[in-house]
Amino acid sequence: MDAPLTITILGSGTSHGVPMIACDCPVCTSPDPRDKRTRPSILIESGGENLLVDTSPELRLQCIANNVRRVDAVLYTHHHIDHLAGLDDLRRFNWIQGMPLPCYGQLETLDRLRTMFAYAFEDDPEYPSSKPQLVLREIKGPFTIGGTTITPIPLLHGTLPVLGFRVGRFAYCTDVSEIPRDSWKLLEGLDVLILDALRKRPHPTHFNLEQAIDHARRIGAKQTFFTHIAHELGHEETNRELPKGMALGHDGQRIAVS
């Protein structure tokens, strides 16, 4: 039997975030707190382990808003900046926990981390400030953290190979425009799915809302929440139009997977 999970949506927004800079559209000026979207990230609580997926630019604020006090490992979906930029905030968890943090990703993602955050990986005793202490681990297939098995799900983000992740009967698939044929079997029997749904208009590297609904129907999870949402989709208005069992996710949302 799969262990119970709790998923916290730390950020549900697109790479610009919502509200966008200098935008006066109805969603960017909405008083509904569910229309305030930081960059995409989630926390998976499983078997006493806290697994962070991606380090968004607002990671510090997301952790404070959701009272995140421990991170046991970081899983990276891919190397775009809206999924990496908060890496330096991981050093706070090094201090709290007194140990390096393992970070899992594809080889290209790990190489990009070493390049973008070179100071964190250079052995320089003269470096004047604290820096993250990280152990980079390449994802080559399913792996285990503590008692939790994580299954990577190969996806395409435009032409870029990226990863979704499955834990038990939950899967997270952000930044996706195509699900390769061999990955469909990894999405069978889900209770909860979180899936990319950028906007109503087509986009070359993301599912639009129509595509997301179609793929969610084919996957057949009991409940689907959409993420990586741009400012063209208002939370309440869009949810009224969605099929049963589907909804926009929102920052701070906690989802139990029993």
C-alpha positions in Angstrom: 0.0 0.0 0.0 1.3 3.5 -0.9 2.1 5.7 2.1 -0.1 8.9 2.5 1.3 12.0 0.9 0.7 15.7 1.5 1.4 18.0 -1.5 1.8 21.8 -1.0 1.7 23.9 -4.1 4.3 26.5 -3.2 4.0 28.3 -6.5 1.5 27.9 -9.4 2.5 30.7 -11.7 4.2 31.0 -15.0 7.8 32.3 -15.4 6.6 35.9 -15.1 4.6 35.3 -12.0 1.1 36.9 -11.4 0.7 39.8 -11.1 3.1 40.6 -13.9 5.3 43.7 -13.7 3.4 46.8 -15.0 0.2 44.9 -15.9 -3.3 46.2 -15.1 -5.3 43.3 -16.5 -8.2 41.9 -14.5 -6.2 38.9 -13.1 -3.1 40.9 -12.2 -5.3 43.4 -10.3 -7.6 40.8 -8.8 -8.3 40.9 -5.1 -8.6 37.1 -5.0 -5.5 35.8 -3.3 -5.7 32.7 -5.5 -4.8 34.9 -8.4 -1.5 35.7 -6.8 0.9 33.2 -8.3 4.6 32.8 -7.6 6.9 30.8 -9.8 6.3 27.0 -10.0 7.3 24.7 -7.2 5.8 22.1 -4.8 6.7 20.3 -1.6 6.0 16.6 -1.2 5.7 15.3 2.3 6.1 11.5 2.3 7.1 9.1 5.1 8.7 11.8 7.2 10.6 13.2 4.2 10.2 16.6 2.8 11.0 16.6 -0.9 11.2 20.0 -2.7 10.5 20.1 -6.4 12.5 23.0 -8.0 13.9 26.1 -6.4 11.9 29.0 -7.7 13.0 32.6 -7.5 10.5 33.1 -4.6 11.7 30.1 -2.6 12.4 32.0 0.6 9.0 33.6 0.5 7.2 30.4 -0.3 8.9 28.6 2.6 7.9 31.4 5.0 4.3 31.5 3.7 3.9 27.7 4.1 6.0 27.2 7.3 8.5 24.9 5.5 11.1 24.1 8.2 12.9 21.1 6.7 13.9 20.0 3.2 15.5 16.5 2.8 16.1 16.6 -0.9 15.5 18.7 -4.0 14.2 17.3 -7.3 14.7 19.4 -10.4 12.4 19.1 -13.4 14.7 21.0 -15.8 17.2 23.9 -16.0 15.1 26.9 -16.9 15.7 29.9 -14.6 12.2 30.0 -13.0 12.9 26.6 -11.7 16.5 27.2 -10.4 16.9 30.8 -9.3 16.1 30.3 -5.6 19.0 27.8 -5.1 20.9 30.0 -2.7 18.0 29.9 -0.2 18.8 26.2 0.3 21.7 27.2 2.6 19.2 28.0 5.3 18.3 24.4 5.4 22.0 23.4 5.6 22.2 25.5 8.7 19.0 24.1 10.3 19.8 20.5 9.5 23.6 20.6 9.8 24.2 18.6 6.6 24.5 19.0 2.8 21.3 18.6 0.7 21.1 16.1 -2.1 19.8 17.6 -5.4 18.6 15.3 -8.1 18.2 16.1 -11.8 19.2 15.3 -15.3 22.8 15.7 -16.3 22.2 18.9 -18.3 20.3 20.4 -15.3 23.1 19.6 -12.9 25.7 21.0 -15.3 23.7 24.2 -15.5 23.5 24.4 -11.7 27.3 24.2 -11.6 27.7 26.9 -14.2 25.0 29.3 -12.9 25.9 28.9 -9.2 29.7 28.2 -9.6 30.5 29.8 -6.1 28.4 27.0 -4.4 30.5 24.2 -6.0 34.0 25.8 -5.9 36.4 24.7 -3.1 37.4 28.3 -2.1 38.2 28.7 1.6 38.5 32.4 1.0 34.9 32.8 -0.1 33.6 35.6 2.3 30.0 34.4 2.8 28.1 31.3 3.5 27.0 29.3 0.5 24.8 26.3 -0.1 26.2 22.8 0.6 24.8 20.5 -2.1 25.4 17.1 -3.4 24.4 16.7 -7.0 23.0 13.3 -8.1 22.1 12.4 -11.6 18.6 10.9 -12.3 19.0 7.8 -14.4 15.7 6.0 -13.4 13.6 5.5 -10.3 15.3 6.2 -7.1 14.6 6.2 -3.3 14.9 8.9 -0.7 14.4 7.5 2.8 11.4 5.2 2.3 10.0 7.1 -0.6 10.4 5.9 -4.2 10.4 8.6 -6.9 9.8 7.7 -10.5 10.9 10.2 -13.1 8.5 10.8 -16.0 10.2 11.8 -19.3 8.3 14.7 -20.9 8.9 17.3 -23.6 8.9 21.1 -23.0 8.9 22.2 -26.6 12.0 20.2 -27.9 13.6 20.2 -24.4 13.6 16.9 -22.5 12.3 17.5 -19.0 11.1 15.4 -16.1 7.9 15.0 -14.2 7.8 13.0 -11.0 5.6 10.3 -9.6 5.4 9.4 -5.9 2.8 6.7 -5.1 -0.5 7.6 -6.7 0.5 11.3 -7.3 2.3 12.8 -10.3 3.6 16.3 -11.0 4.1 17.4 -14.6 4.8 21.1 -15.0 6.3 22.7 -18.2 5.1 20.1 -20.7 3.9 20.3 -24.3 4.0 16.6 -25.1 3.9 13.3 -23.2 6.1 10.7 -25.0 4.4 7.4 -25.7 6.5 5.4 -23.2 5.6 7.9 -20.4 1.9 7.3 -20.5 2.2 4.0 -18.6 3.9 5.9 -15.8 0.8 8.0 -15.4 -1.7 5.1 -14.9 -3.7 4.7 -11.7 -3.3 8.2 -10.3 -5.4 9.7 -7.5 -3.9 13.2 -8.0 -2.2 14.8 -10.9 -0.7 18.3 -11.1 -0.4 19.3 -14.8 0.8 22.3 -16.9 -2.0 24.6 -18.2 -0.5 27.9 -19.2 -3.4 29.8 -20.9 -6.2 29.4 -23.5 -4.2 30.5 -26.5 -1.7 27.9 -27.9 1.9 28.0 -26.8 4.9 26.2 -28.4 6.3 24.8 -25.1 3.3 24.4 -22.8 -0.1 22.8 -22.8 -2.8 25.4 -23.2 -6.0 24.9 -21.2 -7.7 22.8 -23.9 -4.7 20.5 -24.3 -4.3 20.2 -20.6 -8.0 19.1 -20.2 -7.7 16.6 -23.0 -4.5 15.1 -21.6 -6.0 15.0 -18.0 -9.0 13.1 -19.4 -6.7 10.6 -21.1 -4.6 10.1 -17.9 -7.8 9.7 -15.8 -6.6 10.8 -12.4 -9.3 11.1 -9.8 -8.4 14.8 -9.3 -6.3 17.0 -11.6 -5.0 20.4 -10.6 -3.5 22.7 -13.2 -0.3 24.8 -12.6 2.2 27.1 -14.4 -0.8 29.5 -14.9 -0.4 32.8 -16.8 -2.4 35.9 -16.1 -5.0 35.2 -18.8 -6.7 32.6 -16.5 -8.6 34.0 -13.5 -9.0 31.4 -10.8 -12.7 31.6 -10.0 -13.9 32.2 -13.5 -11.8 29.4 -15.0 -12.8 26.9 -12.4 -16.5 27.4 -13.2 -15.7 26.3 -16.8 -13.6 23.2 -16.0 -14.9 19.6 -16.1 -15.6 17.8 -12.8 -12.5 16.6 -11.1 -10.3 19.4 -12.6 -9.4 22.8 -11.1 -6.7 25.4 -11.2 -4.2 24.9 -8.4 -3.2 27.9 -6.3 -0.3 29.0 -4.1 -0.5 27.6 -0.6 -2.9 24.8 -1.5 -2.4 21.6 0.4 -3.5 18.3 -1.2 -3.8 15.0 0.7 -3.2 11.8 -1.3 -4.3 8.9 0.8 
